[in-house]
Amino acid sequence: MGITFVLVRKKKEAPLLENVLIEDYAAEGKSLARVNGKVIFVEGAVPGDVVDVQLQKNKADWGEGFVKKFHTYSDIRVKPFCSHFGVCGGCQWQMLPYEQQLVYKHKQVFDNLTRIAKIPLPVIPPILGAKETQGYRNKVEYTFATEKFIPFEEFKAMKAAGLEPTKSIGAGGFHARGFFEKVVEIDTCYLQSEPTNEIRKTAVRFAIENEMPFYNIKQHQGWLRNMFIRNTTKGEWMVNVILGYDGGEKREALLNLFLKKFPQITTLLYTINEKRNDSMQDLVPQVYFGTGYITEALENFDFKISPKSFFQTNSKQAEILYQVTRNFAELTGKEVVYDLYCGTGSIGIFCSKEAKKIIGVEVVAEAIEDAKENASINNLSHAAFFAGDVINICDDAFFDTHGKPDVIITDPPRAGMQDKLVKKLLEIQAPLIVYVSCNPATQARDLSLLGEKYTVTKIQPVDMFPHTLHIENVVQLKRTDLL
């Protein structure tokens, strides 16, 4: 009987690069260094740091890694204000002064539009920064789980001291980056104003004291699962508690505790989610107290926000973003404006007073119902909203009924517009397009395609999310043959 030998090749360890000077900011939260002519993208560093880099990817002309050790820190660094910085993953740039964050975000827009779009561009003005850099979010989603995340350095120190990490009963906070089943237990999150943290902590204490199980995402079992907290500049607060099962008297006791302890809550809901995923779209929130929605004001417009509605997460910066969009639309009162990816109709309604007609199109039917209600709330008779894919809706018969667009406003998700939609816009040939984007890279790709018939005439970046790498960018395009 023969013997088979299997040759096992030891995996080659990725090299460690020592004493590397971080030279510049790259994109998506990574900085850039050059080692022996090779470009290295580094996570967790800022320009001016001198670090050891543990490579994770090592290609012929580029590499990617993370900081293994700091030798010296950059002069531009500041002390993060949050004790969870570097563990939570929610605010990647707290170690940078806000003014420097804006410099790098502006650079991110410039680099993406010049390197990807490769079309003629006007001068990009300075980014419009936020006046408030803490407590600016109007929506936060907390997660509850049986597994509490312990940072590596803390875990290593416990092992060195001969201590075994105790299994947690449960924790409330945010998903740990790279560990879908674990939650970073948050003491204070500074992204939403109080009482957001105390509401979360109250839910945690209640579950522990009443021996109600936290959700175990691996086993798909447990009671306390998620919580959405939303607020508005009008002082309204919405809390939606997501439970793995009803819980009967315990559910009522928790909700009553919220109402007693937090009079700020104007709408309280609960949602039972027995599924294996956290998607809310196919679930029905139950109203326990209040109207079931809250209202936000942007300029003189009011907007109803339901538990599943999309609304810009930074209300004060949303007002600035929409003002830029309206200015770029160059409305005179005679234009038919098509608002694509209109969501709950916020941009179209914001532009409505200076337009002849607003036509909103959105694939999510529930959002269109909210858009219609928002139009009614603001007494708009010249705004109409339609559920469906713009590629299918906007045909000759639709244009005959509602008019061809003089201005198209498009605000797609991070993935950008579908190729079919870009081709549709080239077919429609509206004189002016305003493209609002939360991802300058995919926006640049789409601008390159639109360059077949359009010229970029204005650009304005807007910072919606201080201390993060995310950025909004508004671009005006005009049909080249009309210039």
C-alpha positions as CSV (number, residue, x, y, z in Angstrom):
1,M,0.0,0.0,0.0
2,G,1.5,3.3,-1.1
3,I,2.2,6.3,1.1
4,T,1.1,9.7,0.0
5,F,3.2,12.7,1.1
6,V,1.6,16.1,1.3
7,L,3.9,19.1,1.0
8,V,2.7,21.8,3.3
9,R,4.1,25.2,2.5
10,K,4.4,27.6,5.3
11,K,2.5,30.8,4.6
12,K,5.0,33.6,4.0
13,E,4.6,36.3,6.7
14,A,3.8,39.7,5.5
15,P,6.8,42.1,6.1
16,L,7.0,44.7,8.8
17,L,8.1,48.1,7.6
18,E,9.9,50.0,10.3
19,N,10.3,53.8,10.9
20,V,8.0,54.8,8.0
21,L,7.1,58.5,7.6
22,I,3.5,59.0,6.8
23,E,3.6,61.7,4.1
24,D,0.0,62.4,3.0
25,Y,-3.7,61.6,3.3
26,A,-4.9,59.1,0.7
27,A,-8.7,58.4,0.9
28,E,-11.3,56.5,2.9
29,G,-9.5,57.1,6.2
30,K,-6.1,55.8,5.0
31,S,-2.9,57.8,4.9
32,L,0.0,57.3,2.5
33,A,3.7,56.6,2.7
34,R,6.4,55.7,0.2
35,V,8.9,53.0,0.9
36,N,11.6,52.2,-1.7
37,G,9.4,53.6,-4.5
38,K,6.3,51.6,-3.4
39,V,3.1,53.4,-2.3
40,I,1.9,52.1,1.1
41,F,-1.6,52.8,2.3
42,V,-1.8,52.9,6.1
43,E,-4.8,52.8,8.4
44,G,-4.7,54.5,11.8
45,A,-2.0,57.1,11.0
46,V,-1.9,60.7,10.0
47,P,0.6,62.7,7.9
48,G,3.7,63.4,10.0
49,D,3.5,60.2,12.1
50,V,6.6,57.9,12.1
51,V,5.4,54.3,12.5
52,D,6.1,50.6,12.0
53,V,3.6,49.3,9.4
54,Q,2.5,45.7,9.4
55,L,1.6,44.9,5.8
56,Q,-1.6,43.0,5.1
57,K,-1.4,43.3,1.3
58,N,2.0,43.4,-0.5
59,K,1.8,43.9,-4.3
60,A,4.5,44.8,-6.7
61,D,4.0,48.5,-6.7
62,W,1.7,49.1,-3.6
63,G,1.0,47.7,-0.2
64,E,-1.6,48.1,2.5
65,G,-1.3,47.7,6.3
66,F,-1.9,49.1,9.7
67,V,0.2,50.7,12.4
68,K,2.1,48.2,14.5
69,K,4.0,50.8,16.6
70,F,4.3,54.6,16.8
71,H,7.8,56.1,17.0
72,T,6.8,59.7,16.9
73,Y,3.5,61.4,16.6
74,S,2.6,64.1,14.1
75,D,2.4,67.7,15.3
76,I,-1.1,68.0,13.8
77,R,-2.5,65.4,16.2
78,V,-5.0,66.3,18.9
79,K,-6.2,64.2,21.8
80,P,-9.5,62.4,20.9
81,F,-12.4,63.6,23.1
82,C,-14.0,60.1,23.2
83,S,-12.7,57.3,25.5
84,H,-13.9,54.7,22.9
85,F,-11.8,56.2,20.0
86,G,-9.9,53.6,18.1
87,V,-12.2,50.8,19.4
88,C,-15.7,51.8,18.4
89,G,-14.7,52.7,14.8
90,G,-17.5,55.2,14.5
91,C,-15.3,58.4,14.5
92,Q,-12.1,57.7,12.5
93,W,-10.7,61.2,12.6
94,Q,-11.0,62.4,16.2
95,M,-7.2,62.6,16.4
96,L,-7.3,65.4,13.8
97,P,-8.3,69.0,14.5
98,Y,-11.6,69.7,12.7
99,E,-10.0,72.3,10.4
100,Q,-7.5,69.6,9.2
101,Q,-10.3,67.1,8.6
102,L,-11.9,69.6,6.3
103,V,-8.6,70.0,4.4
104,Y,-8.4,66.2,3.8
105,K,-12.1,65.9,2.8
106,H,-11.6,68.7,0.2
107,K,-8.6,66.8,-1.0
108,Q,-10.6,63.6,-1.2
109,V,-13.2,65.3,-3.5
110,F,-10.5,66.8,-5.7
111,D,-8.6,63.6,-6.1
112,N,-11.7,61.5,-6.9
113,L,-13.0,64.0,-9.5
114,T,-9.7,64.5,-11.2
115,R,-8.4,60.9,-11.2
116,I,-11.6,59.1,-11.8
117,A,-13.8,61.5,-13.8
118,K,-11.0,62.8,-16.0
119,I,-13.1,65.6,-17.4
120,P,-12.7,69.3,-17.3
121,L,-13.6,70.7,-13.9
122,P,-14.2,74.2,-12.4
123,V,-12.3,75.3,-9.3
124,I,-13.6,73.5,-6.2
125,P,-14.4,76.0,-3.4
126,P,-13.6,75.3,0.2
127,I,-15.8,72.7,1.9
128,L,-18.7,74.0,3.9
129,G,-17.9,72.7,7.4
130,A,-20.3,72.2,10.4
131,K,-20.6,74.7,13.2
132,E,-21.5,71.8,15.6
133,T,-19.0,68.9,15.6
134,Q,-20.6,67.0,18.6
135,G,-24.2,66.1,19.2
136,Y,-25.0,66.7,15.5
137,R,-26.7,63.4,14.6
138,N,-30.4,63.1,14.7
139,K,-30.4,59.3,14.4
140,V,-28.4,56.7,16.2
141,E,-28.8,52.9,16.1
142,Y,-27.6,51.0,19.2
143,T,-27.1,47.2,19.3
144,F,-27.4,44.9,22.2
145,A,-25.6,41.6,22.4
146,T,-24.4,38.9,24.7
147,E,-20.8,39.3,23.6
148,K,-18.9,42.3,24.8
149,F,-15.9,43.3,22.8
150,I,-12.6,43.5,24.7
151,P,-9.9,45.4,22.9
152,F,-6.7,43.4,22.1
153,E,-4.4,45.4,24.4
154,E,-6.8,45.1,27.3
155,F,-7.3,41.4,26.6
156,K,-3.5,40.9,26.5
157,A,-3.0,42.8,29.8
158,M,-5.6,40.6,31.5
159,K,-3.9,37.5,30.3
160,A,-0.5,38.7,31.5
161,A,-2.0,39.4,34.9
162,G,-3.4,35.9,35.0
163,L,-7.0,37.0,34.7
164,E,-9.6,35.4,32.5
165,P,-12.1,37.7,30.8
166,T,-15.4,37.1,32.3
167,K,-18.3,36.3,30.0
168,S,-20.6,39.3,29.9
169,I,-24.3,39.1,30.6
170,G,-24.8,41.6,27.8
171,A,-23.7,44.9,26.4
172,G,-25.2,47.9,24.7
173,G,-23.4,50.0,22.1
174,F,-22.1,49.6,18.6
175,H,-20.9,46.7,16.6
176,A,-17.2,46.0,17.0
177,R,-15.4,46.5,13.7
178,G,-14.6,43.1,12.2
179,F,-16.6,41.2,14.9
180,F,-20.2,41.0,13.8
181,E,-21.3,39.1,17.0
182,K,-19.6,41.5,19.5
183,V,-20.6,44.9,20.7
184,V,-18.4,47.7,22.0
185,E,-20.0,48.7,25.3
186,I,-20.4,52.5,25.1
187,D,-20.2,54.8,28.1
188,T,-20.7,58.1,26.3
189,C,-21.3,58.6,22.6
190,Y,-20.9,62.3,21.7
191,L,-22.6,62.1,18.3
192,Q,-26.2,62.6,19.5
193,S,-27.3,64.9,22.3
194,E,-28.5,63.6,25.7
195,P,-30.5,61.8,26.9
196,T,-29.5,59.3,24.2
197,N,-26.8,57.6,26.3
198,E,-29.0,57.4,29.4
199,I,-31.8,55.8,27.4
200,R,-29.5,53.1,26.2
201,K,-28.0,52.5,29.6
202,T,-31.5,52.3,31.1
203,A,-32.4,49.5,28.7
204,V,-29.2,47.6,29.6
205,R,-29.9,47.9,33.3
206,F,-33.5,46.9,32.9
207,A,-32.6,43.7,31.0
208,I,-30.0,42.7,33.5
209,E,-32.1,43.4,36.6
210,N,-35.1,41.6,35.1
211,E,-33.0,38.7,33.7
212,M,-34.2,39.3,30.2
213,P,-31.7,37.9,27.7
214,F,-29.6,40.1,25.4
215,Y,-29.7,39.0,21.7
216,N,-27.1,36.4,20.7
217,I,-26.6,36.9,16.9
218,K,-24.9,33.5,16.5
219,Q,-27.7,31.5,18.0
220,H,-30.4,34.0,16.9
221,Q,-31.9,34.0,20.3
222,G,-32.6,36.7,22.9
223,W,-35.0,39.5,23.8
224,L,-33.2,42.9,23.8
225,R,-31.9,43.4,20.2
226,N,-31.6,46.9,18.8
227,M,-32.7,50.5,19.5
228,F,-33.2,53.5,17.2
229,I,-33.2,56.9,18.8
230,R,-34.1,59.9,16.6
231,N,-34.5,63.6,17.5
232,T,-35.2,66.9,15.8
233,T,-34.3,70.5,16.1
234,K,-37.9,71.1,17.2
235,G,-37.2,69.1,20.4
236,E,-39.0,65.9,19.5
237,W,-37.6,62.5,20.3
238,M,-38.5,59.1,18.9
239,V,-37.4,55.8,20.4
240,N,-38.0,52.4,18.7
241,V,-37.0,49.3,20.7
242,I,-36.3,46.2,18.6
243,L,-37.0,43.0,20.5
244,G,-36.4,39.4,19.5
245,Y,-39.8,38.4,20.9
246,D,-42.6,40.3,22.7
247,G,-41.8,39.7,26.3
248,G,-45.3,40.6,27.5
249,E,-45.3,42.3,30.9
250,K,-41.5,42.9,30.7
251,R,-41.9,44.8,27.5
252,E,-44.6,47.0,28.9
253,A,-42.5,47.6,32.1
254,L,-39.5,48.7,30.0
255,L,-41.6,51.0,27.8
256,N,-43.3,52.5,30.9
257,L,-39.9,53.1,32.5
258,F,-38.8,55.0,29.5
259,L,-41.9,57.2,29.6
260,K,-41.5,57.9,33.3
261,K,-37.8,58.6,33.2
262,F,-37.5,60.5,29.9
263,P,-40.4,63.0,29.4
264,Q,-38.5,64.2,26.3
265,I,-39.8,61.2,24.4
266,T,-42.7,62.3,22.2
267,T,-43.1,59.0,20.3
268,L,-42.3,55.5,21.7
269,L,-42.5,52.4,19.6
270,Y,-41.4,48.8,19.7
271,T,-40.8,46.3,16.9
272,I,-40.7,42.5,17.1
273,N,-37.9,41.1,14.9
274,E,-37.9,37.3,14.8
275,K,-35.7,37.2,11.6
276,R,-32.1,36.3,11.3
277,N,-31.2,39.8,9.9
278,D,-31.7,43.3,11.2
279,S,-33.5,44.8,8.2
280,M,-36.5,46.9,9.2
281,Q,-38.1,47.3,5.8
282,D,-40.4,44.2,6.2
283,L,-41.3,44.9,9.8
284,V,-44.1,46.9,11.3
285,P,-43.2,49.1,14.3
286,Q,-46.0,49.3,17.0
287,V,-46.8,52.6,18.4
288,Y,-46.9,52.5,22.2
289,F,-47.0,56.2,22.9
290,G,-47.4,59.3,20.8
291,T,-48.2,59.8,17.1
292,G,-45.7,57.3,15.7
293,Y,-43.6,59.9,14.0
294,I,-41.7,63.1,14.7
295,T,-41.4,66.3,12.6
296,E,-38.3,68.2,11.5
297,A,-38.1,71.8,10.2
298,L,-35.7,72.9,7.4
299,E,-36.1,76.6,6.8
300,N,-39.9,77.1,6.6
301,F,-40.7,73.5,5.6
302,D,-41.8,70.7,7.9
303,F,-41.0,67.1,7.3
304,K,-42.7,64.0,8.9
305,I,-40.2,61.3,9.9
306,S,-41.6,57.9,10.4
307,P,-39.6,55.0,12.1
308,K,-38.4,53.7,8.7
309,S,-38.1,57.0,6.9
310,F,-34.8,58.1,5.4
311,F,-33.9,61.6,6.5
312,Q,-30.5,63.3,6.4
313,T,-28.8,62.4,9.7
314,N,-27.5,65.9,10.4
315,S,-30.4,68.3,10.2
316,K,-28.5,71.6,10.4
317,Q,-26.0,70.6,7.7
318,A,-28.9,69.1,5.6
319,E,-30.3,72.6,5.4
320,I,-27.0,73.9,4.0
321,L,-26.7,70.9,1.6
322,Y,-30.2,71.6,0.3
323,Q,-29.5,75.3,0.0
324,V,-26.5,74.5,-2.2
325,T,-28.6,72.1,-4.2
326,R,-31.4,74.7,-4.7
327,N,-28.9,77.4,-5.7
328,F,-27.3,75.0,-8.2
329,A,-30.7,74.3,-9.7
330,E,-30.9,78.0,-10.8
331,L,-34.7,78.1,-10.5
332,T,-36.8,81.0,-11.8
333,G,-40.3,79.7,-11.0
334,K,-40.8,78.3,-14.6
335,E,-39.0,75.0,-14.3
336,V,-40.3,71.4,-14.1
337,V,-37.9,69.7,-11.6
338,Y,-37.5,66.0,-11.4
339,D,-36.2,64.7,-8.0
340,L,-34.7,61.3,-8.5
341,Y,-34.0,59.0,-5.5
342,C,-36.4,61.5,-3.8
343,G,-36.9,59.4,-0.6
344,T,-39.4,61.3,1.5
345,G,-39.3,64.2,-0.9
346,S,-37.1,66.5,1.2
347,I,-34.9,68.0,-1.6
348,G,-37.8,68.5,-4.0
349,I,-40.0,70.1,-1.4
350,F,-37.1,72.3,-0.3
351,C,-36.8,73.6,-3.9
352,S,-40.6,73.8,-4.5
353,K,-41.2,77.5,-3.9
354,E,-38.9,78.4,-6.8
355,A,-40.2,75.8,-9.2
356,K,-43.2,75.4,-11.5
357,K,-43.6,71.7,-10.7
358,I,-41.8,69.1,-8.6
359,I,-41.9,65.4,-9.8
360,G,-40.3,62.9,-7.3
361,V,-39.4,59.3,-8.2
362,E,-38.3,56.7,-5.7
363,V,-38.3,52.9,-5.7
364,V,-39.4,52.6,-2.0
365,A,-43.2,52.8,-1.9
366,E,-43.3,53.7,1.8
367,A,-41.0,56.6,1.2
368,I,-43.3,57.9,-1.5
369,E,-46.3,57.8,0.9
370,D,-44.2,60.0,3.3
371,A,-43.3,62.3,0.5
372,K,-46.9,62.8,-0.5
373,E,-47.8,63.5,3.2
374,N,-44.9,65.9,3.5
375,A,-46.1,67.8,0.4
376,S,-49.6,68.0,2.0
377,I,-48.1,69.2,5.3
378,N,-46.4,72.1,3.4
379,N,-49.5,72.9,1.4
380,L,-47.9,72.1,-2.0
381,S,-50.3,71.5,-4.8
382,H,-47.6,71.5,-7.6
383,A,-45.6,68.5,-6.2
384,A,-46.3,64.9,-7.3
385,F,-44.5,61.7,-6.2
386,F,-44.3,58.3,-7.9
387,A,-43.1,54.9,-6.6
388,G,-41.0,52.9,-9.1
389,D,-37.8,52.8,-11.1
390,V,-37.1,56.0,-13.0
391,I,-35.9,53.9,-15.9
392,N,-39.4,52.4,-16.3
393,I,-41.5,55.4,-15.2
394,C,-40.0,58.2,-17.2
395,D,-41.2,57.3,-20.7
396,D,-42.8,59.5,-23.4
397,A,-46.3,59.0,-22.0
398,F,-45.1,60.2,-18.6
399,F,-43.4,63.3,-20.0
400,D,-46.6,64.0,-22.0
401,T,-48.6,64.0,-18.8
402,H,-46.1,65.7,-16.4
403,G,-43.8,67.6,-18.7
404,K,-40.1,67.0,-19.6
405,P,-37.7,68.1,-16.9
406,D,-35.9,71.4,-17.1
407,V,-33.8,70.4,-14.1
408,I,-33.0,67.0,-12.8
409,I,-31.8,66.5,-9.2
410,T,-30.3,63.1,-8.4
411,D,-29.3,62.0,-4.9
412,P,-28.3,58.3,-5.2
413,P,-27.0,56.0,-2.5
414,R,-23.3,55.3,-2.0
415,A,-23.1,53.0,-5.0
416,G,-24.0,55.9,-7.3
417,M,-26.4,55.7,-10.2
418,Q,-27.0,52.6,-12.3
419,D,-25.5,52.6,-15.8
420,K,-29.0,52.3,-17.1
421,L,-30.0,55.5,-15.3
422,V,-27.0,57.4,-16.6
423,K,-28.0,56.4,-20.1
424,K,-31.5,57.4,-19.4
425,L,-30.3,60.9,-18.3
426,L,-28.3,61.2,-21.5
427,E,-31.5,60.2,-23.4
428,I,-33.7,62.7,-21.5
429,Q,-31.2,65.6,-22.1
430,A,-32.5,67.9,-19.4
431,P,-30.7,71.3,-19.7
432,L,-29.4,71.1,-16.1
433,I,-28.6,68.3,-13.7
434,V,-27.7,68.7,-10.0
435,Y,-25.9,65.6,-8.7
436,V,-25.9,65.2,-4.9
437,S,-23.5,62.5,-3.7
438,C,-22.4,60.9,-0.5
439,N,-19.5,59.1,-2.3
440,P,-17.3,61.3,-4.5
441,A,-15.7,58.2,-6.0
442,T,-18.9,56.8,-7.5
443,Q,-20.0,60.3,-8.4
444,A,-16.8,60.8,-10.3
445,R,-17.5,57.6,-12.3
446,D,-21.0,58.8,-13.2
447,L,-19.7,62.3,-14.1
448,S,-17.3,60.7,-16.5
449,L,-20.2,59.0,-18.3
450,L,-22.4,62.1,-18.3
451,G,-19.5,63.9,-19.8
452,E,-20.7,62.6,-23.2
453,K,-23.3,65.4,-23.3
454,Y,-22.7,67.5,-20.1
455,T,-20.1,69.8,-18.7
456,V,-19.5,70.2,-14.9
457,T,-20.0,73.9,-14.2
458,K,-20.1,74.1,-10.3
459,I,-18.9,71.9,-7.4
460,Q,-19.5,72.3,-3.7
461,P,-18.4,69.8,-1.0
462,V,-20.4,69.8,2.3
463,D,-19.3,68.1,5.5
464,M,-22.3,66.4,7.1
465,F,-20.3,64.1,9.5
466,P,-17.5,65.6,11.5
467,H,-14.8,63.2,12.8
468,T,-15.7,60.7,10.1
469,L,-14.3,60.1,6.6
470,H,-17.7,60.6,5.0
471,I,-18.5,63.6,2.8
472,E,-21.3,65.0,0.6
473,N,-20.5,66.7,-2.7
474,V,-22.9,68.7,-4.9
475,V,-22.2,69.1,-8.6
476,Q,-23.9,71.2,-11.2
477,L,-23.9,69.9,-14.8
478,K,-25.2,71.8,-17.9
479,R,-25.8,70.4,-21.3
480,T,-22.6,71.2,-23.3
481,D,-24.5,72.2,-26.5
482,L,-26.3,75.0,-24.5
483,L,-23.2,76.6,-23.1
